[in-house]
């Protein structure tokens, strides 16, 4: 399927990658390997996780990154150095809670209207 848009909802443990065109939606889930640090107990950035997300976005023209925490920003920063095509495709980073996949696609379709009307 040729898609022009994608929305990625992510936190540090998983990513929902939803690629879509006017009629179709293709969904992928990418799971992270948890990296807990003994001192702090928080999850660190998983470079394999970021790479898998970037690979799933190959060929997409416009990407909207969403999610509740910093993972989306860390991914965008990782792309600047490691996945230049994805970095160029990222149009925005938006904070969201935990929408369902249909809610996420509806939000992204509305967001991308301004790009589709050019």
Buried (B, 14 or more C-beta within 10 A) or exposed (E): EEBBBBBBBBBBEBBBBBBBEEEEBEEBEBEBEEEEEEEEEEBEBBEEBBBBBBEBBEEBBBBBBBBEEEBBEBBBBBBEEEBEEBBEBBBEBBEBEEBEBEEBBEBBBEBBEEEEEE
